[in-house]
Amino acid sequence: MSLIAKNDKVAFIAPSSAIKKTDLSAAQKWFADKGICTEIMPHVFSTYRNMGGIDVERAADINECFTREDIKAAFCVRGGAGSLNLLDKIDYSAVQKMPKPVFGLSDSTALQNALYTKSGNVSYTGFLPVYDFNDGALDAQLEESLKHVLFGERQYVKGGKCLKKGQAEGVMVGGCLSVFCSLCGTPYFPNLEDKILLLEDIGEKTYRIERMLGQIRLQSGFSKIKGIVFGQFVNCAEADAGDGTIEEILRDFAAEANVPIVAYFPYGHQKSRFILPIGGKVLLNADKCEVEY
């Protein structure tokens, strides 16, 4: 079923870091060429320190999206930092009454998982208008994936390396590992039982990744997860010799988990990637290194 139809409207929101007024022109043109109307929410160009306005302003834009029938989806314009601050200011009852997809990546992980945990809302991770139109045009693979999601075509995403064989079906949660970990101990972290974990990161030292994976392993429901998809860990190196390479960290973590696991999947902070659901059901075939949804 198509998420977006011709002449539908989508909203641009800024739950994280601030942007410049010229940053959205290429993205707006792309949507217009597909027959999709865009609306920039009132506080998108606001600034407060490094963020896109004060917390209540950014939250107000999100809440407005979920009370308007004419808005069919919301797009986080960029990542950075700040979405965690908004989670206790979202009207989750409004989200339940009028669910709609929220697209994002990186810092959007906090918002997307909170929306699922508190309301069951399905989001999509892997696309940010400012970040992905930085060169004026979308990466071809990402563009194809985005069109598949928007217009309701089933996706068969394949790539990476099998660490543990098997097949599994479950709801996908996660995203950027460090942001996902920031939800631990809060009411917005999802119960991991029957879930398929999606994890990636950028610029983290490997000892920190090992510690964060350990924190995830100690969360409620982890012993009953269905599978794990590790995306790309971009520029994640040892701080000191002997800390362990990212390959060693993922291998050791996989050794303790008796579920299908794929690593180096084409998702994360690299230019060419696929879009995946947060809060949506997926089929994981680790033997083929494939995710279907």
Secondary structure as UniProt FT lines:
FT   TURN            6..7
FT   STRAND          9..13
FT   HELIX           21..24
FT   HELIX           25..33
FT   TURN            34..35
FT   STRAND          37..40
FT   TURN            42..45
FT   TURN            49..50
FT   HELIX           55..65
FT   TURN            66..67
FT   TURN            69..70
FT   STRAND          71..76
FT   HELIX           83..89
FT   HELIX           92..97
FT   STRAND          102..104
FT   TURN            106..107
FT   HELIX           108..119
FT   STRAND          123..125
FT   HELIX           129..132
FT   TURN            133..135
FT   HELIX           140..150
FT   TURN            151..152
FT   STRAND          156..158
FT   STRAND          161..164
FT   STRAND          167..176
FT   HELIX           177..181
FT   TURN            182..185
FT   TURN            187..188
FT   TURN            193..194
FT   STRAND          195..202
FT   HELIX           206..217
FT   TURN            220..221
FT   HELIX           222..224
FT   STRAND          227..234
FT   TURN            241..242
FT   HELIX           246..255
FT   STRAND          261..263
FT   STRAND          276..278
FT   STRAND          281..285
FT   TURN            286..289
FT   STRAND          290..292
//
